[in-house]
Amino acid sequence: MSKRLGIISLFVILFIAFIWIWNLSYKAGQEEAYVPIVNDNPVQMMPSESGVFKRSEFALDYAEMPVDETHQRSLKDYYKNRAFHGAPPSIPHPVQDDKHLGGNSCLKCHENGGYVDKFKAYTPVVPHPEMTNCRQCHVPQHTQTLFKGSNLAEVRAPKVGVNNALVSSPPVIPHQIQMHENCLSCHAGPSAPKEIRVTHPERTNCRQCHVLNNKEMADRGTFKRATTNEE
């Protein structure tokens, strides 16, 4: 009798161990193969799309905010300090300390924007505030004639109002999403260029209607910073 109970107990233990191991394996299989998102929001989203919703807390403020006609920014100003379309903008103002990084100086103005009386303009909002080493891509202007002529092929900026399939259809996204996931940074608020400022910033699920124009530009995927752990 005791031998039979021992065999039954062994099978029960093995069965419980099997269920426990299978459960761990199942949960591991459900995990994303790339960088996971730690998000308390029950709405699940793809990592490359997560930035679209980061500024949604300001959406209603943008919708109710009156337009400052005197200090609007234009696309001409937007492209004036870029060597070509898609290039990171240069820094058009003095930098006090080259060693300052985003969290210490740049993000104080460029994370949420605001009017700067010294420059008579609204501060552009950065779409990727998590990347705090700003000077890795953005360099200060040293002359008023920053960019010189060359024989390089011109990269034309996308035109506004010509990328709709129909007159009433939502326009496609004519640029890369990588490092530009946060739509409201450039398309809403007082610092947004007037030509591309949206009329409905309260509709924060931008990708529900606007899709990428993959015929002209290929999606480069999710940006990943190289780490020493991968070596």
N, C-alpha and C positions, 0 to 999 in steps of 0.2 A: 504493500500500500504506500509506504513512504517512498519507494522507488518510482512508483507511478506519479505521485505528487511532485517529485523532483523533476521528472521529465516534463510534466505539464508546466511547472514553474519556469523551466528553461525555455520552453516554446513561447510562453507569455513574455519573458524578458526579451527574447530574440524578436518577437513581433513588435514590441514597443520600440526597440532599438531601430528596427526597420522603418517604422512610421516616423520616428524622429529624424533619421538620416534622410529619408525621402522628402520630408518637409523642408529641411535645410537646403537640399538640392533644388527643390521647386522654387524657393524664394530666391536662390542665387540665379536661377535661370530667368527670373522676372526682372532682375536688375538691368539697367541700361549698360550698353557696351562702351559708352563714353562718359564724359563728366556728368555725374548726377546733379540734379537741382535740389537744394534743400529749401523747400517751400511749404509754408503752412496752408497755402491756398488749396482747397480741394480740387480746383480746376487744374488738370494736368496739361502740360505744354511741352513742346520740344525744346531742348536747350538752346538751339540757335534762334528760337523765336521768343525766348523769355524776356528779352530786353524791350520788346514792344510794349509791355505792360508796366514797366518800371516807373514811368512818370504818370500813370493813370490817376494818381491821387491829385494831380493838378489839373485834370481834364476839365472839371466844372469851373475852376477858376479861370482857365483860358477861355472857355465858352462865354463867360459873363464879363470878361475883361474888355474895356473899351480900347479901340485901336488908337495908338498915338501916331497920328498922321505926320507929325513933325520929325519923329525920330525912327521912321521905318527903315529897315534894312532891305536892300534889293539884291537880286541875284548877281548883278554886276559887282557889288561890294563883296558878296559871298565868294566870288571867283577871283577877286582882285589879288588876294594874297595866297593864291595857289599856283604852282608851276603848271599844273595841268589838272583836268577833271579827274577826281579820285585821289589827288595828292593831299596829304595832311596840311592844313593851313599853317602858314608861318605866324609868328607872334608879332603883331604890329605895334606893340608897346614895349617900353623898357622893362627888363627883367632885373630885379634887385640882386638876386643871388642865383648863379647858375646851378648851385647845388640844391636849390629848393625843388621838391617834388610835388606832385599833385595834392597830396593830403595836407601839405604844409602851407601851400600858397595858391596854386592854380585853382584848386577845387573850391576855395573860399568864394570865388566869384563865378566860376564856370560850372559848378555843379547844379545850381538852381537859378542862375542868372540874376538880373536886376539892372536898374538904370545906374550908370556911372556918370556923374556930372562932369568929371574931368575930361572924358572923351565924348560927351554929349551923345551917348549911344547906349543901347541895351547890350549886356554881356551875352554872347552866344553860349548856349548850353551844350556841354559835351555829351555825346550819346554813349560814352563808355567810361563813366567815372571810376569803375573798378580798376582801370589801368592807370595807376598813379605815377608811373615813370613817364611823365608827359614829354620830357625833353628827349626821349628816345626817338620820337617822331617829329615833334614840333621844334622848329629853330627860330630864333629871333631875326627880324629884319635888320640888316646892317646898313642898307642904303635905300633910297627912295626908288631906285631903278634896280630892284632885286633880281628880276629875271632878264636874261639876255637872249637875243635871237639865236637860233641854231637851225640845223637841218633835220632835226628830229621830226618824226611824223606827228602831226597835230592830233591830240585826243580831244575830240569835240564833246562839250557838255551836252546832256540831253535837253531837248527843247520842251518847253511847257505847253501843254494843251494840244499836242499832236500824237499822243500815244494812247488814245482811246480807240477801242474797236468800233464803238458807235458813239454818237454824239452824247447820249445819256449814260453810257457805261462808265464805270470807275476806271481811272487810268491805271496802267500797269506800273510797277516799280522799275524805273530805268537804270537803277544803280545796284551795286553789290549790297547785300545785307550784312556781310561781315563787318563788325565794328560800327554798323549803322542800324542795329536792331531797334534802337529806341526812337521810334518814329516821331513822337511828340517833341523831341529835343530840337529838331529842325523844322518841323511842320506845324508847330503851335506856339503860342506865346508871343510876347512883344519883340523878341529877338529873331523870330523866324522871318526869312525873306518873304516879302509881301506876295511875290509871284507864286510861291508854293505853300503859303499858309492855308491850312485846311479850314473849311467852314463848319466842321463838325468834330471838334477835338474831344467831345464827350463820348464819341463812339470809339472806344479804345482798342477794340479788336480789329485792328487795321487790316490784318491778313485775311479777314473773312471776305473782303471784297477786292482787295488789291493783291495781285499776284506778280511774281517776278517775271521779267522779260528775259527768259533763258535763251531766246534765239540770238540775242546780241551779246550777252555776258553769261558766263558759266558760274554757277554757285561754287564758291571755294570751300564751303563746309564750315564747321565750327572751328573758331580760332582756339588753338591750344598753346599755352606757354610751355616751352621746353624746361624741364627740371633736371636736376642732377640725379634724381632717383631713376630716370629712364636710361642712364648711361650703363 
